[in-house]
Amino acid sequence: MQVRYVCRVVVLAVLLFMGQGIVSEVALAHRGHEGPVKVFMKEADAMKTMLPKGGKVLKRKELLTTEKHKEALKRWGYSPQEGVYTYFISKGKSGELKGVLFIQPAELKHGTISFAVGYNGDGSLADIKILSCPEQYVKELQEGILEGGFLEKFLHLKTDDVIANMKTPDKESSEDIRHVISKEIRNTAVLLKLFQRL
């Protein structure tokens, strides 16, 4: 009886281990399909051009804790995932906040779009730049995002307005580039509210 139980446990453990390996292989194979990446702007150039001139730039790493996650859900009905977020702030000589810059990844089916979202010291959205994307998305990105004025609709909005804009039902599917980028822009607004209270 005990031998039969032990055999079942061993077989189950082996199957679970093999299943994880298969899932990992599928994930790795899927990641490999993103192919070459088109770079529109380097991160260093985004930092130079999107943060206000003359400020001291500081790199911040902050943890979105369970408490902050719950706070966001309670206040806005939405929260980015818990975890550590990195962003950059620019401070003036007297310590005042001049600007904030987030470098955000947006995960798509076949790769990642990287973009930068810059805010003024008052919490208004100053600029959004696409940094890079898999080459297979370049045409869709240029036609649907860069040439269509899609990003401009977020400019000059305060964080509350960026978040409120995203509460309206999305017409795009969750796989659509517009939807994915809009969601990540909203993420930065929520993070800015939670971390800098803007």
C-alpha positions as CSV (number, residue, x, y, z in Angstrom):
1,M,0.0,0.0,0.0
2,Q,2.8,2.5,1.0
3,V,4.9,1.5,-2.0
4,R,1.9,2.2,-4.3
5,Y,1.4,5.6,-2.7
6,V,5.1,6.5,-3.0
7,C,5.1,5.4,-6.7
8,R,2.1,7.6,-7.4
9,V,3.7,10.6,-5.6
10,V,6.9,10.1,-7.6
11,V,5.0,9.7,-10.9
12,L,3.0,12.9,-10.1
13,A,6.2,14.8,-9.2
14,V,7.9,13.8,-12.5
15,L,4.8,14.8,-14.5
16,L,4.7,18.2,-12.8
17,F,8.4,18.7,-13.4
18,M,8.1,17.8,-17.1
19,G,5.0,20.0,-17.5
20,Q,6.9,23.0,-16.1
21,G,9.8,22.3,-18.5
22,I,7.4,22.1,-21.5
23,V,5.7,25.4,-20.4
24,S,9.2,27.0,-20.1
25,E,10.2,25.8,-23.5
26,V,7.0,27.1,-25.1
27,A,7.5,30.5,-23.4
28,L,11.1,30.6,-24.6
29,A,10.2,29.6,-28.1
30,H,7.4,32.2,-28.1
31,R,9.8,35.0,-27.0
32,G,12.2,34.0,-29.8
33,H,9.6,35.0,-32.4
34,E,9.8,38.7,-31.7
35,G,12.8,38.9,-34.1
36,P,14.8,42.1,-34.7
37,V,14.0,45.3,-32.8
38,K,13.6,48.7,-34.3
39,V,15.1,51.5,-32.1
40,F,13.5,54.9,-32.4
41,M,15.3,56.6,-29.5
42,K,17.8,55.4,-26.9
43,E,16.9,55.6,-23.2
44,A,19.7,58.0,-22.5
45,D,18.4,60.4,-25.2
46,A,14.9,60.2,-23.7
47,M,16.3,61.2,-20.4
48,K,18.2,64.1,-21.9
49,T,15.3,65.5,-23.9
50,M,12.3,64.6,-21.9
51,L,13.3,65.7,-18.4
52,P,13.5,69.5,-17.7
53,K,16.9,71.1,-18.3
54,G,19.0,72.2,-15.4
55,G,17.7,69.8,-12.8
56,K,19.5,67.1,-10.9
57,V,18.4,63.7,-12.2
58,L,17.9,61.0,-9.6
59,K,17.0,57.3,-10.2
60,R,14.2,56.0,-8.0
61,K,13.2,52.4,-7.2
62,E,10.0,52.1,-5.3
63,L,8.0,49.1,-4.2
64,L,4.3,49.0,-5.0
65,T,3.3,47.4,-1.8
66,T,0.1,45.5,-1.1
67,E,-1.2,48.5,0.9
68,K,-0.5,50.9,-2.1
69,H,-2.1,48.3,-4.5
70,K,-5.2,48.2,-2.3
71,E,-5.2,52.0,-2.1
72,A,-5.2,52.3,-5.9
73,L,-8.0,49.8,-6.2
74,K,-10.1,51.6,-3.7
75,R,-9.5,55.1,-5.2
76,W,-9.5,54.3,-8.9
77,G,-10.8,50.8,-9.3
78,Y,-7.5,49.8,-10.9
79,S,-3.9,49.2,-9.9
80,P,-0.6,48.2,-11.6
81,Q,0.9,44.9,-10.5
82,E,2.7,44.8,-7.2
83,G,6.5,44.9,-7.5
84,V,9.5,47.3,-7.8
85,Y,9.2,50.2,-10.3
86,T,12.1,52.3,-11.5
87,Y,11.7,55.9,-12.6
88,F,13.7,59.1,-12.8
89,I,13.0,62.4,-11.2
90,S,14.5,65.9,-11.9
91,K,14.9,68.2,-8.9
92,G,15.7,71.9,-8.9
93,K,18.3,73.7,-6.8
94,S,16.0,74.2,-3.9
95,G,14.8,70.6,-4.1
96,E,11.5,71.2,-5.9
97,L,10.3,68.5,-8.3
98,K,10.8,69.6,-11.9
99,G,9.8,66.4,-13.8
100,V,9.4,62.7,-13.7
101,L,10.2,60.1,-16.4
102,F,9.0,56.5,-16.6
103,I,10.6,54.1,-19.1
104,Q,7.8,51.6,-19.6
105,P,7.6,48.2,-21.3
106,A,4.3,47.2,-23.0
107,E,4.0,43.5,-23.5
108,L,2.5,42.4,-26.8
109,K,1.9,38.9,-28.2
110,H,5.2,38.9,-30.1
111,G,7.5,41.1,-28.1
112,T,7.8,44.3,-26.1
113,I,7.3,47.9,-27.0
114,S,9.4,50.2,-24.9
115,F,8.3,53.8,-24.4
116,A,9.0,56.8,-22.2
117,V,6.4,58.9,-20.4
118,G,7.4,62.3,-19.0
119,Y,5.5,64.4,-16.5
120,N,6.0,68.0,-15.4
121,G,6.5,68.8,-11.7
122,D,2.8,69.6,-11.4
123,G,1.7,66.2,-12.5
124,S,0.7,67.1,-16.1
125,L,1.8,64.7,-18.8
126,A,4.6,66.5,-20.8
127,D,5.7,64.0,-23.5
128,I,5.5,60.4,-24.7
129,K,8.1,58.8,-26.9
130,I,8.2,55.3,-28.4
131,L,11.8,54.0,-27.8
132,S,11.7,50.6,-29.5
133,C,9.5,47.8,-30.8
134,P,9.8,44.5,-32.6
135,E,10.2,45.2,-36.4
136,Q,7.0,43.3,-37.2
137,Y,5.0,46.0,-35.3
138,V,6.7,49.1,-36.9
139,K,4.0,49.6,-39.6
140,E,1.1,49.2,-37.2
141,L,2.8,51.4,-34.6
142,Q,3.5,54.2,-37.2
143,E,0.0,54.1,-38.7
144,G,-2.0,53.7,-35.5
145,I,0.0,55.5,-32.9
146,L,2.7,57.8,-34.3
147,E,0.9,59.3,-37.3
148,G,-2.6,59.3,-36.1
149,G,-2.2,61.7,-33.2
150,F,-3.1,59.0,-30.7
151,L,-0.4,60.0,-28.1
152,E,-1.2,63.7,-28.4
153,K,-4.6,63.2,-26.7
154,F,-2.8,62.4,-23.4
155,L,-0.5,65.4,-23.4
156,H,-1.1,68.2,-20.8
157,L,-3.5,66.0,-18.9
158,K,-3.1,65.8,-15.1
159,T,-2.7,62.3,-13.6
160,D,-6.3,62.2,-12.4
161,D,-7.5,63.0,-16.0
162,V,-5.2,60.3,-17.5
163,I,-6.7,57.7,-15.1
164,A,-10.3,59.0,-15.7
165,N,-9.8,58.7,-19.4
166,M,-9.1,55.0,-19.1
167,K,-12.3,54.3,-17.1
168,T,-14.3,54.7,-20.3
169,P,-14.9,51.3,-22.0
170,D,-12.2,50.4,-24.4
171,K,-13.2,49.8,-28.0
172,E,-9.9,48.1,-28.7
173,S,-9.2,44.5,-27.8
174,S,-6.7,43.8,-25.1
175,E,-4.1,42.7,-27.8
176,D,-4.5,46.0,-29.7
177,I,-1.4,48.3,-29.5
178,R,-3.5,51.3,-28.6
179,H,-5.1,49.4,-25.7
180,V,-1.7,48.1,-24.4
181,I,0.0,51.5,-24.6
182,S,-3.0,53.3,-23.1
183,K,-2.9,50.9,-20.2
184,E,0.8,51.5,-19.5
185,I,0.3,55.3,-19.7
186,R,-2.4,54.9,-17.1
187,N,0.0,52.7,-15.0
188,T,2.5,55.6,-14.9
189,A,-0.3,58.0,-13.8
190,V,-1.3,55.7,-11.0
191,L,2.3,55.1,-9.9
192,L,3.0,58.9,-9.9
193,K,-0.1,59.4,-7.7
194,L,1.1,56.7,-5.3
195,F,4.8,57.5,-5.2
196,Q,4.9,61.3,-5.6
197,R,1.3,62.2,-4.6
198,L,0.8,64.3,-7.8
